[in-house]
């Protein structure tokens, strides 16, 4: 199944999610069947019950698709017709019944305003209950725990008001479709969409708040980054193996050309060269590592990472005391960086034969001043 491009993901996309792919087909077919059940009178009651079970099961599966980061809504399956197979609607019905019972029991003893407020509060907790039922490995009984409900509301964060707004709009749309003089299939379509869009928005919230809620996803920015790094590592290892084969055969020029091709590929040259340098630094033959290290030092200085350049410089000096940067200006920069960081040995080594390494360069006079003569 294709996965969502999360660059396009937003609350607006959640509103459109039930109108895409198989979800749109489900809306159309169920709207027609619902209209047929209405026309059938008493005989249509059984069909309505089957449709009710299936659409609530599908609503939870659609929520799962959004929460997991999938690009397309789920397909309708025969298992959704079995209330025992998808039990989350039954748990939600239980919670709704308990909420109604609480409101009915306390309502008569409360002022009218307080009784209404209690009803609205219980309704406002509905998205949290749905979210708990949709979390990976979450026990359904957690929806009966006020502390778990509170944690869910907190975990959904700033998107919880969005869920409430969509819930209110969904209820309004449902009632509007029920009393409007629309054709029965159109009215049923709008009512079913009102249900699915609420679940879609809750699913989107679970996705965006996956770290806080522990949502299980199949695609997320961090998962895509991990896959990309894995592919990069695979390609990097294959390239290093080829370079090693060439270097063992004495074809250092060909090996270096392979490295140049890698560095000129899309991406940060300094980062690519640094990865290659780290791999080559583990070889006994340090000739290629020193060559790449000299180029890397210059690139790091250009991007104002003199500290990292000095670290590379120090490692290269351990392998070859005659190692020097390609440019005299870079050498002076490293001398100052080394002295600032208390690495006087590195600074003195660079200055020792500066005139020999960079003959006729204007920086020679600066080196003599730094050397003290």
Secondary structure, DSSP 8 states (H G I E B T S, - for coil): --B--GGG-SHHHHHHHTTSHHHHHHHHHHHHHHHHHHHTGGGHHHHHHHHHHHHHHHHHHHHHHHHHTBSS-----GGGG-TTTS-HHHHHHHHHHHHHHHHHHHHTTS-HHHHHHHHHHHHHTHHHHHHHHHSTT--GGGGG-HHHHHHHHHHHGGGHHHHHHHHHHHHHHHHHHHHS---HHHHHHHHHHHHHHHHHHHHHHHHHTHHHHT---S--HHHHHHHHHHHHHHHHHHHHHHHHHHHHTT-HHHHHHHHHHHHTSSS-HHHHHHHHHHHHTTSS--HHHHHHHHHHHHHHHHTT-HHHHHHHHHHHHHH-TT---SSHHHHHHHHHHHHHTT-HHHHHHHHHTHHHHTTT-THHHHHHHHHT-
